[in-house]
Amino acid sequence: MSEARIAQKGPFAVEVEAGKRYAWCACGRSGTQPFCDGSHKATELNPVMYKAEENKTLYFCGCKQTGDQPLCDGTHNGL
């Protein structure tokens, strides 16, 4: 099984828009972090879809190790 790469040891702050769907990169290979650019196709990993319920700042996981995909849960603090 493919293992996710750490894109960065910290979250990505993103201003999300209500009703918009986001494809979070779960493999860590995307050049458009924290979102998917299709680089996962060489792995067994797939992006995680997220639909924003309101306009606000969210913190998408950058280390790809979160237990709360796609959002940061602080796991990067232990890496």
Secondary structure, DSSP 8 states (H G I E B T S, - for coil): ------S-SS-EEEEE-TT-EEEE-SSS--SSTTB--SGGGGSS---EEEE-SSSEEEEE-SSS--SSTTB--SGGGG-
